[in-house]
Amino acid sequence: MKNFGYTSVRDAGEAVRLAGRTPGAAFVAGGTDLLNLMKDGVTRPEHLIDVNRLDLARITENATGLRIGGLARMRGVSEHQAVTRGWPVISEALLASASPQVRNMASIGGNLLQRTRCGYFRDSASPCNKRVPGSGCPALEGWSRGHAVLGGSDACIAVHASDLAVALTALEAVLTVRGQAGERKIPIGDFYRRPGTTPHVENALRPGELITAVEVPRSQAARKSKYLKLRDRATFEFAVVSVAVAIDLRGRSVRDVRLAFGGIGTVPWRSREAENELRGRELSAETVARAGKALVRDAKPRHDNEFKVELVQRALAEVLEGLR
Protein backbone atom coordinates (compact mmCIF):
# COMPACT_ATOMS: atom_id res chain seq x y z
CA MET A 1 0.00 0.00 0.00
CA LYS A 2 1.29 3.47 -0.87
CA ASN A 3 1.66 6.17 1.74
CA PHE A 4 -1.18 8.66 2.17
CA GLY A 5 -2.04 11.66 4.31
CA TYR A 6 -4.81 11.69 6.92
CA THR A 7 -6.88 14.47 8.47
CA SER A 8 -9.86 14.20 10.83
CA VAL A 9 -12.34 17.08 10.51
CA ARG A 10 -15.14 18.39 12.72
CA ASP A 11 -17.04 20.63 10.29
CA ALA A 12 -18.62 19.84 6.90
CA GLY A 13 -17.39 23.13 5.45
CA GLU A 14 -13.86 22.29 6.55
CA ALA A 15 -14.20 18.83 5.00
CA VAL A 16 -15.20 20.04 1.55
CA ARG A 17 -12.67 22.90 1.58
CA LEU A 18 -9.89 20.46 2.38
CA ALA A 19 -11.08 18.06 -0.30
CA GLY A 20 -11.21 20.89 -2.82
CA ARG A 21 -7.64 22.01 -2.24
CA THR A 22 -6.07 18.57 -1.77
CA PRO A 23 -5.46 16.66 -5.03
CA GLY A 24 -6.25 12.97 -4.73
CA ALA A 25 -8.28 13.36 -1.53
CA ALA A 26 -11.05 10.95 -0.52
CA PHE A 27 -13.57 11.02 2.31
CA VAL A 28 -13.63 8.07 4.71
CA ALA A 29 -16.31 7.13 7.26
CA GLY A 30 -16.79 3.41 7.94
CA GLY A 31 -14.16 2.55 5.33
CA THR A 32 -15.69 -0.88 4.71
CA ASP A 33 -15.31 -0.59 0.92
CA LEU A 34 -12.62 2.07 0.50
CA LEU A 35 -10.00 0.34 2.62
CA ASN A 36 -10.45 -2.93 0.72
CA LEU A 37 -10.03 -1.07 -2.57
CA MET A 38 -6.86 0.51 -1.23
CA LYS A 39 -5.46 -2.83 -0.07
CA ASP A 40 -6.18 -4.34 -3.47
CA GLY A 41 -4.46 -1.47 -5.26
CA VAL A 42 -7.66 -0.54 -7.10
CA THR A 43 -7.74 3.02 -5.75
CA ARG A 44 -4.82 5.05 -4.41
CA PRO A 45 -5.95 8.24 -2.66
CA GLU A 46 -3.25 10.71 -1.73
CA HIS A 47 -5.10 11.92 1.36
CA LEU A 48 -7.95 10.56 3.51
CA ILE A 49 -10.36 13.00 5.12
CA ASP A 50 -12.05 11.36 8.12
CA VAL A 51 -15.61 12.73 8.40
CA ASN A 52 -16.81 10.61 11.33
CA ARG A 53 -16.93 13.56 13.74
CA LEU A 54 -19.33 15.57 11.57
CA ASP A 55 -22.89 16.01 12.84
CA LEU A 56 -24.45 14.08 9.94
CA ALA A 57 -25.75 10.92 11.57
CA ARG A 58 -29.26 11.96 12.61
CA ILE A 59 -32.44 10.23 11.44
CA THR A 60 -35.51 12.48 11.58
CA GLU A 61 -39.12 12.24 10.45
CA ASN A 62 -41.54 15.04 9.65
CA ALA A 63 -44.83 15.57 7.84
CA THR A 64 -43.28 15.34 4.39
CA GLY A 65 -40.93 12.42 4.87
CA LEU A 66 -37.74 10.97 6.27
CA ARG A 67 -34.27 12.50 6.45
CA ILE A 68 -31.28 10.21 6.96
CA GLY A 69 -27.89 11.75 7.67
CA GLY A 70 -25.10 10.68 5.35
CA LEU A 71 -23.08 9.37 8.32
CA ALA A 72 -25.93 7.37 9.86
CA ARG A 73 -24.87 3.74 10.16
CA MET A 74 -26.64 0.98 8.29
CA ARG A 75 -27.65 -0.82 11.47
CA GLY A 76 -29.11 2.30 13.08
CA VAL A 77 -31.21 3.08 10.01
CA SER A 78 -32.41 -0.51 9.58
CA GLU A 79 -33.65 -0.63 13.19
CA HIS A 80 -35.15 2.87 13.43
CA GLN A 81 -38.87 2.78 14.22
CA ALA A 82 -39.76 5.49 11.74
CA VAL A 83 -38.01 3.56 8.97
CA THR A 84 -39.56 0.18 9.75
CA ARG A 85 -43.01 1.74 10.08
CA GLY A 86 -43.12 4.12 7.11
CA TRP A 87 -40.42 2.88 4.74
CA PRO A 88 -39.95 -0.86 5.41
CA VAL A 89 -38.19 -1.47 2.09
CA ILE A 90 -35.21 0.54 3.39
CA SER A 91 -34.91 -1.58 6.52
CA GLU A 92 -35.25 -4.82 4.55
CA ALA A 93 -32.64 -3.77 2.00
CA LEU A 94 -30.15 -2.83 4.71
CA LEU A 95 -30.72 -6.02 6.70
CA ALA A 96 -30.09 -8.02 3.51
CA SER A 97 -26.76 -6.23 3.05
CA ALA A 98 -23.30 -7.30 4.18
CA SER A 99 -22.86 -8.71 7.71
CA PRO A 100 -23.86 -7.39 11.16
CA GLN A 101 -20.27 -6.26 11.75
CA VAL A 102 -20.17 -4.28 8.50
CA ARG A 103 -23.64 -2.80 9.13
CA ASN A 104 -22.39 -1.52 12.49
CA MET A 105 -19.61 0.42 10.75
CA ALA A 106 -20.77 1.33 7.25
CA SER A 107 -22.34 4.74 6.63
CA ILE A 108 -25.33 5.44 4.42
CA GLY A 109 -23.35 7.79 2.18
CA GLY A 110 -20.57 5.24 1.83
CA ASN A 111 -23.03 2.48 0.99
CA LEU A 112 -24.48 4.54 -1.84
CA LEU A 113 -20.99 5.17 -3.21
CA GLN A 114 -19.62 1.64 -2.98
CA ARG A 115 -17.93 0.39 -6.11
CA THR A 116 -18.92 -2.56 -8.25
CA ARG A 117 -18.03 -6.11 -7.22
CA CYS A 118 -16.97 -7.02 -10.77
CA GLY A 119 -13.99 -9.36 -10.37
CA TYR A 120 -12.13 -7.74 -13.23
CA PHE A 121 -12.50 -4.31 -11.63
CA ARG A 122 -11.33 -5.60 -8.25
CA ASP A 123 -8.29 -7.35 -9.76
CA SER A 124 -5.73 -4.60 -10.37
CA ALA A 125 -3.84 -6.91 -12.74
CA SER A 126 -6.81 -7.11 -15.13
CA PRO A 127 -7.74 -4.46 -17.68
CA CYS A 128 -10.88 -2.53 -16.75
CA ASN A 129 -12.39 0.56 -18.32
CA LYS A 130 -13.80 1.64 -14.95
CA ARG A 131 -10.39 1.57 -13.33
CA VAL A 132 -8.19 2.50 -16.31
CA PRO A 133 -10.26 4.17 -19.05
CA GLY A 134 -9.56 2.69 -22.48
CA SER A 135 -7.90 -0.49 -21.18
CA GLY A 136 -10.81 -2.78 -22.13
CA CYS A 137 -13.55 -4.85 -20.52
CA PRO A 138 -12.74 -8.56 -20.13
CA ALA A 139 -16.29 -9.30 -18.94
CA LEU A 140 -17.65 -8.71 -22.44
CA GLU A 141 -16.11 -11.96 -23.62
CA GLY A 142 -15.24 -13.53 -20.27
CA TRP A 143 -17.04 -14.78 -17.17
CA SER A 144 -20.16 -12.63 -16.86
CA ARG A 145 -22.50 -14.46 -14.47
CA GLY A 146 -22.61 -11.56 -12.03
CA HIS A 147 -22.90 -8.86 -14.64
CA ALA A 148 -25.68 -6.64 -15.94
CA VAL A 149 -28.28 -7.53 -18.55
CA LEU A 150 -29.63 -3.95 -18.70
CA GLY A 151 -27.88 -0.63 -19.13
CA GLY A 152 -24.55 -1.97 -20.33
CA SER A 153 -22.37 -0.72 -23.16
CA ASP A 154 -19.45 -1.86 -25.27
CA ALA A 155 -17.20 -0.41 -22.55
CA CYS A 156 -18.71 -1.95 -19.38
CA ILE A 157 -21.37 -4.34 -18.11
CA ALA A 158 -20.49 -4.20 -14.40
CA VAL A 159 -23.52 -4.43 -12.11
CA HIS A 160 -24.24 -1.87 -9.40
CA ALA A 161 -23.68 -3.25 -5.90
CA SER A 162 -25.83 -1.32 -3.40
CA ASP A 163 -29.05 -2.86 -2.06
CA LEU A 164 -29.96 0.42 -0.38
CA ALA A 165 -29.70 2.34 -3.65
CA VAL A 166 -32.28 0.01 -5.20
CA ALA A 167 -34.72 0.60 -2.34
CA LEU A 168 -34.21 4.37 -2.47
CA THR A 169 -34.76 4.35 -6.23
CA ALA A 170 -38.18 2.76 -5.71
CA LEU A 171 -38.94 5.48 -3.15
CA GLU A 172 -37.76 8.37 -5.37
CA ALA A 173 -35.33 9.59 -2.74
CA VAL A 174 -33.30 12.79 -3.11
CA LEU A 175 -29.64 13.11 -2.09
CA THR A 176 -28.32 16.27 -0.47
CA VAL A 177 -24.66 16.90 -1.27
CA ARG A 178 -22.30 19.65 -0.18
CA GLY A 179 -19.28 21.00 -2.00
CA GLN A 180 -17.23 24.19 -2.15
CA ALA A 181 -20.02 25.89 -4.12
CA GLY A 182 -22.57 25.07 -1.44
CA GLU A 183 -25.37 22.56 -1.09
CA ARG A 184 -27.45 21.01 -3.86
CA LYS A 185 -30.04 18.24 -4.19
CA ILE A 186 -29.91 15.38 -6.67
CA PRO A 187 -32.84 12.99 -7.29
CA ILE A 188 -31.50 9.48 -6.99
CA GLY A 189 -32.76 8.72 -10.49
CA ASP A 190 -30.29 11.33 -11.78
CA PHE A 191 -27.42 10.40 -9.47
CA TYR A 192 -26.05 7.19 -10.98
CA ARG A 193 -24.61 7.20 -14.50
CA ARG A 194 -24.82 4.38 -17.02
CA PRO A 195 -21.38 3.45 -18.38
CA GLY A 196 -21.75 4.50 -22.00
CA THR A 197 -18.25 5.39 -23.21
CA THR A 198 -17.18 6.72 -19.78
CA PRO A 199 -17.72 3.90 -17.26
CA HIS A 200 -15.23 5.51 -14.86
CA VAL A 201 -17.79 8.33 -14.30
CA GLU A 202 -20.21 6.51 -11.99
CA ASN A 203 -22.30 9.29 -10.46
CA ALA A 204 -23.16 12.97 -10.55
CA LEU A 205 -20.90 14.05 -7.68
CA ARG A 206 -18.50 16.85 -8.46
CA PRO A 207 -14.92 16.67 -7.14
CA GLY A 208 -14.84 17.25 -3.40
CA GLU A 209 -18.59 16.88 -2.82
CA LEU A 210 -19.89 14.98 0.20
CA ILE A 211 -23.26 13.24 0.63
CA THR A 212 -24.74 14.88 3.72
CA ALA A 213 -28.29 13.45 3.76
CA VAL A 214 -30.88 11.33 2.02
CA GLU A 215 -34.45 12.64 1.92
CA VAL A 216 -37.27 10.15 1.31
CA PRO A 217 -40.83 11.38 0.65
CA ARG A 218 -43.75 10.00 2.62
CA SER A 219 -46.40 8.08 0.65
CA GLN A 220 -48.92 5.27 0.90
CA ALA A 221 -46.77 3.29 -1.51
CA ALA A 222 -43.73 3.68 0.74
CA ARG A 223 -45.67 2.28 3.71
CA LYS A 224 -46.51 -0.83 1.70
CA SER A 225 -43.07 -1.58 0.34
CA LYS A 226 -40.87 -4.65 0.23
CA TYR A 227 -37.38 -5.80 -0.75
CA LEU A 228 -36.46 -9.26 -1.98
CA LYS A 229 -32.85 -10.27 -2.52
CA LEU A 230 -31.83 -13.50 -4.22
CA ARG A 231 -28.20 -14.48 -3.70
CA ASP A 232 -25.87 -17.44 -3.79
CA ARG A 233 -25.67 -17.76 -0.01
CA ALA A 234 -27.84 -16.57 2.85
CA THR A 235 -25.59 -13.84 4.29
CA PHE A 236 -22.73 -11.51 3.35
CA GLU A 237 -23.35 -11.89 -0.37
CA PHE A 238 -24.29 -9.50 -3.15
CA ALA A 239 -27.50 -9.79 -5.12
CA VAL A 240 -27.84 -12.07 -8.10
CA VAL A 241 -31.24 -10.42 -8.53
CA SER A 242 -33.12 -8.08 -6.20
CA VAL A 243 -36.50 -6.35 -6.33
CA ALA A 244 -37.79 -3.27 -4.48
CA VAL A 245 -41.51 -2.54 -4.71
CA ALA A 246 -43.48 0.40 -3.33
CA ILE A 247 -47.18 0.03 -4.07
CA ASP A 248 -50.49 1.72 -3.24
CA LEU A 249 -53.36 -0.75 -3.51
CA ARG A 250 -57.10 -0.26 -3.20
CA GLY A 251 -58.38 -3.76 -2.90
CA ARG A 252 -56.61 -5.48 -5.78
CA SER A 253 -56.41 -2.36 -7.92
CA VAL A 254 -53.00 -0.69 -8.29
CA ARG A 255 -53.34 3.06 -7.69
CA ASP A 256 -49.60 3.69 -7.79
CA VAL A 257 -46.46 1.58 -7.97
CA ARG A 258 -42.72 2.04 -8.27
CA LEU A 259 -40.33 -0.78 -9.11
CA ALA A 260 -36.55 -0.92 -8.86
CA PHE A 261 -34.14 -3.80 -9.37
CA GLY A 262 -30.62 -4.80 -8.40
CA GLY A 263 -28.26 -7.39 -9.83
CA ILE A 264 -29.47 -6.84 -13.38
CA GLY A 265 -28.43 -3.27 -14.22
CA THR A 266 -25.31 -1.15 -14.41
CA VAL A 267 -27.21 1.28 -12.16
CA PRO A 268 -30.09 0.70 -9.72
CA TRP A 269 -32.67 -0.13 -12.34
CA ARG A 270 -36.09 1.49 -12.32
CA SER A 271 -38.59 0.13 -14.85
CA ARG A 272 -41.32 2.59 -15.71
CA GLU A 273 -42.37 0.22 -18.49
CA ALA A 274 -43.19 -2.45 -15.93
CA GLU A 275 -44.88 0.10 -13.68
CA ASN A 276 -47.13 1.21 -16.52
CA GLU A 277 -48.31 -2.38 -16.99
CA LEU A 278 -49.47 -2.42 -13.35
CA ARG A 279 -50.70 1.09 -12.59
CA GLY A 280 -54.49 1.43 -12.81
CA ARG A 281 -55.01 -2.30 -13.28
CA GLU A 282 -55.98 -5.23 -11.11
CA LEU A 283 -53.01 -7.01 -9.58
CA SER A 284 -53.57 -10.34 -11.30
CA ALA A 285 -51.14 -13.03 -12.43
CA GLU A 286 -51.65 -11.92 -16.04
CA THR A 287 -50.91 -8.27 -15.24
CA VAL A 288 -47.81 -9.19 -13.27
CA ALA A 289 -46.58 -11.37 -16.12
CA ARG A 290 -46.96 -8.48 -18.56
CA ALA A 291 -45.01 -6.23 -16.19
CA GLY A 292 -42.21 -8.79 -16.03
CA LYS A 293 -42.02 -9.01 -19.80
CA ALA A 294 -41.90 -5.22 -20.07
CA LEU A 295 -39.04 -5.11 -17.57
CA VAL A 296 -36.73 -7.38 -19.59
CA ARG A 297 -37.84 -6.33 -23.08
CA ASP A 298 -34.53 -4.60 -23.78
CA ALA A 299 -32.30 -7.00 -21.85
CA LYS A 300 -29.02 -8.03 -23.48
CA PRO A 301 -27.87 -11.10 -21.58
CA ARG A 302 -24.71 -13.09 -22.21
CA HIS A 303 -24.25 -16.81 -21.98
CA ASP A 304 -23.33 -16.80 -18.28
CA ASN A 305 -26.09 -14.46 -17.07
CA GLU A 306 -29.04 -15.14 -19.35
CA PHE A 307 -30.75 -16.93 -16.45
CA LYS A 308 -31.29 -13.51 -14.83
CA VAL A 309 -33.92 -12.61 -17.44
CA GLU A 310 -36.27 -15.31 -16.16
CA LEU A 311 -35.17 -15.07 -12.53
CA VAL A 312 -35.96 -11.37 -12.14
CA GLN A 313 -39.45 -11.87 -13.55
CA ARG A 314 -40.11 -14.63 -11.04
CA ALA A 315 -38.73 -12.49 -8.22
CA LEU A 316 -41.02 -9.60 -9.17
CA ALA A 317 -44.02 -11.93 -9.24
CA GLU A 318 -43.13 -13.30 -5.80
CA VAL A 319 -42.89 -9.85 -4.23
CA LEU A 320 -46.13 -8.62 -5.75
CA GLU A 321 -47.94 -11.79 -4.70
CA GLY A 322 -46.80 -11.22 -1.13
CA LEU A 323 -48.09 -7.64 -1.14
CA ARG A 324 -51.60 -8.41 -2.41
N, C-alpha and C positions, 0 to 999 in steps of 0.2 A: 504494500500500500504506500502511496506517495504521501509526503508530508502535506499538511494543510493547517490553516489558521483556524482559530475558534474564538468566538465572542458570544457571551450571554447577554441578552438585552432585556430591559424591563418595560419598554414603551414601544407601541406599534410604529409610531413615527420614526423612532430611532432605528427600528429594525429595517424599514423600507429605505431610509436614507443610507444606512450602511450597505444594504444590498445594492443600491443604485451606484455607489461610488467604489464598490469592491468587485473588480472583474473576477468571474468564476465563483461567485458566492452562491450558497444554497442555504435555505432555511431547514432547520431540523427540529422536530418535536419528539415523537416517539422513536423515530429512526428505524422502524421495523422493516421498511423497504430500502430506504436510502443506504443504510449501513451495509446491507447485503450487496447492493449494487457497487458500492465502493470496494468491498472485499473482493468481488469478482472482477474488478477492473473495468466495469461497464461504464461507470461515471467517475469523474475525477475532479470534484470541486476543489477550488483553491482555498476556500474559506467557508466554514460552517457558522451560521448565525442561529444560536439556540433561542427559540421563541417561547420556551415553556413557562417563563415567568410573566408573560403577557396576560392581561385580564380578558381572555377570549374563550373561556371554557364554560360559560353559563348556558343553561337551557331554559328558555322562557316561553310562555304561552300567553296569547292575548286573543282578542275577539276575531282578529283576521287570520291568525295562524300560529305557527311554531317558529321559533328562532333558535338555532343551534350554533353555538360558538365554534369557530374553526379549530380550537384546541380542546374541545370536549372529547373525552375518550370514548371509544366504541362501546365499552361495557356500560358506562354511565348513561349513554343515550339509549342503548337497547333496553335498559331496565327502568327508564324514567316513566312515571305513571302517565304523564301527558302524551308521551309517544305511544305507549302500548294501548292507550284508550282511543286516541284520535287518529293515529297514523301507524297502525300495527305493521304495515309492510316494511317500515323502516326498522323496527325492532327485529322482525323475522329475518330480514336481509343481514343485519349485523350479527345476529346469533348464528347464522349459517356461515359466517366468515371466520377464517383463520382458526386460532385456538384461544382458550380463555386467557392464557398468558399474553398473547399478542393483543387481544381485545382490551386488556388492562392498560396497555401502553400506547396503542396506536391512536392517533388523533383523527378527527373527522376530515379535516383538510388534507392530511397526509393520505388517508384512504382514497380520497377522490383523485389524488395525483399519483397514485401508485402506477408503476410501469407494467407493461405487458409481461406475461409469463412465457412468452415464446422462447423456446430453448435456444434458438439461433441468436436471438437478441441477448440472452443471458450469458451466452458463451462468447467471451471476448475474442476468441480465436476464429470465430465464424464471421463471414461477411454479413452485414445487416444494414439495410438502408435507414432504419430508425437510428442506429448507433453511429454509423459512418455513411452519410448520404452519398449515393452513387456506387456503393460497394456491391449491391445486389441483394436478392432475397432468396435464400436457399429453400425456404418453405414452398415456393411456387412449384418446384419440381421434387421436393423432398418430403419428409414426414410431416403431414399436415393435419393429423387427427384433432389437435386442439385448436385449430385455426378457424378463421371466420368464413362463413358462407354468404355473408351480406356486407356490403360496404367496402370490399377490398379493391385493390388496384394492381396494376402490373408491377408496382413497387413494394407492396406490403399487404399481407393478409393476416397480420397479428390480431388476436382477439383482445378486447378490453377486459381488464381483470376485476374491476370493483363491483361487488354485489350491491353496495350502498348506492352507487351511481345509477344502477338500474332501477332501484326503488324510487330514488328521487326523480328520475326521468318520468316515471309513471305518475308522480305527484306534481309535476311541473314546478319544481323547486327553482329558486333563484339564488345564485351565489353572490355574496358581497365580497369584493376584493379591494385591497388598499395598496396603492403605490405612491411614488413620489408626486404624481399629479393629483393625488387625492383618492377618494373612494368612488367606486362605480359598481353597478349591479349587472350580472350576466345571467340570463335564463339558462338553465342547465342544457336545454336543447341547442343552445348556441355555443356552449362552452367547449365541447369535445369536437375535434376535427378529424374527418375521414382522411386516410393517408394520401390519396391522389398521387401527385408526383413529389410531395414533401412529407413523407411519413414521420420525419423527425420533429415536425411541428404538430404536437398532440393536442393542444388546447389553446384557448384564447387569452391566456395570461401574458401580460407584457413583462419584459425583464424586470425583476425586483419586486413584482407584485405578490402579495400574500393573501390567501383566503382567510377572511376574518369571521365569516358567518354563512350559514345556510338558512334561507327563509322558505318555509313550506306553507302554502295556503291551506286554510281549513275548507273542507267540503264533505258532503255526504259520501262521495266516492272514496275519499281518503279514509273515512271511518270504516268502510267495508272494503278493506284492501288485504292483499295476501301475496306472499313470496314463496315460490317453490324453486328449489335448487337441486338439480340432478348432478351427481358427481361420482367419481370412481371409487371413493371411499367415504365413510360417514363423517369424518372430521378432518380439519386442516387440509382441505383440498379445494381447488378452484373449480368453477362451474364447467361442466360439459355443456349443459343447457340450463338456463334459469328463466323464470317468468315472474314479472311483477304486474299485478292487476289492481286497479282502483275502479270500483264500479258502483253506480247508483241504480238500484233496482226498485221498481214498483210492482210487487208481485213477481211475475216472471218477465216483465217488460224492462228493457234496458233503457233508462233515461239518459245515462251518461257512462262512458267507460274510457279508460286510458290503459294502454298496454305497453310494456317495455320488456326487453329481453336481453339476457346475458349469454355469453358463450357462443353466440352465433354471429356477432357483428364486430367490426373494427372499432366501434363506439357503442355505448349503451344504446340499444336499438329500439326506437319507438316505431310502431307500425300503425299509422293512421288509416292505412288501407284495411287492416284487420278491424280496427275500431269502427270504421264506417259500415262494416258488415254486421256489426252487433247493435250499434246505437239505433234506438227507435224500434227495435224488433224484439220478439220473444226469444228468451234464452233457451233455445232448443238445440238438440244434437245437430240438426241440419244447419242451423245458423252458426254454431260454433265451428263446424267443419268448413263452412265457407270462409269464416274468419281465418282459420288456419291456412287454407289454400292461398288467401290473399297475402298473408304474412310472408310466405316463402316463394311467391310468384317470381321474384327476381333473384332468387338464390343462385349462387354459382359455386356449388360444392366441388371438391376434388375427391379423388378415390378414397382417401383415408377419412374424410369427414362427411361424406354424403349421407351417412346415417342421421346426422343432425337435422336434416330436412324433415324427416318423419318424426324424430324424437321431439322436436320443439312443438309440433302440432299436437302430439299426444299430451305433452306437458301443459299446454294451454288449455286443452279440453279438461284435464284433471283439475286444474285450478278453478276454472269456471264452474265445473260441476260441484265443487266443494262450496262455492259461494252462492249457489241457487237457494 
